Amino acid sequence: MSEKFQKEIARMKRIEGQARGISKMMEEGRYCIDILQQMQAMEAALKSTRQKVLSIHAGCCVNEAIESGDREAQREKFTELVELFGKMGR
């Protein structure tokens, strides 16, 4: 297991459990508002985890490109981030 993502992997496993729980709630015909609240909690957990992975990327991958002095690697990381933020804004 990658050490840099250890906490995020644990978070994703909890989110996976939340998704299974929501599916079970739907199968049981539980109250819609309860289901929606659980979906909202899952989305918040996923968003938080995404932000942490982005922070790891900036602190690790992007920083390596900057420190390397390799202009092409720097451009590549910058382009990746711009594309990612563009997709996140949709």
N, C-alpha and C positions, 0 to 999 in steps of 0.2 A: 504494500500500500504506500502510495506517495505521502511522505511526511508533510509536505507543504499543504496538502489538502485534507489532512487527518480530521480536523474539526468539521470541515465542510462535508466530508463523506458521512460523518455521523449525522449532521443536519439533514442531508439528503435522505438518509435512511428513515429519519423521523418523518420527513415530508412524504415519503413513500407510504409509511404507515398511515399518515393522515389521509392520503388519497384512497387507500383501501377502506379506511373507516367511513369516508364519505360515500363510496360506492355501496357499502353495506347499509348505510342510512337510507340511501335511495331505494335499494332492494326491499328494505323493510317498510318503505312508504312513510318515512318520518316527515315531520313538519318541514315545509319548504324553507322557512326562515332559519331553522336550526341548520339545515344543510348549507344554505347560503352563508351563514356565519362561519361554518367550518371551512368552506371554500375560501372565504376572505382571510381567515387565519392561515390557511395553507399558502395562499398567494403572498401574504406578508412574509412568511418564513422563506419562501422561494426568492422573493425580492431581496431580502436581507442576505441570503446565501450568495446570490448573484453579485451583490455589491462587494462581498468579502472576496470572492474569486477575482473580481476585477481589481480589487486592491492588491491581491497577491500578484496578479499579472503585472501591474504597474511597478510594484516593488521588486519583482524578480525579473521577468522577461524584458520589460521595457527598460528597466535600469541596466540590465546587461548590455542591451543594444547601445545605450547612451555611453556607458563606460568603455565599450569596445572601440568607440570612435569610428565604427563602420557605418558610413553614411547610408548605404543601401539597407542595412539592417534597421537603422533608425527610421528611415522612410517607410519600410515595411511595417514596423510596429505602429507608427503613426497612422498609416492607411488602415490597418486593422481596427484601430480604435475609432477612427472616423466612421468606418462602415458599421461597426458595432453600435455606436451611438445613433447612427441613422436608423438602424433596424429597431432599436429600443424605443425610438420616438414615434414609431407607427402605432 
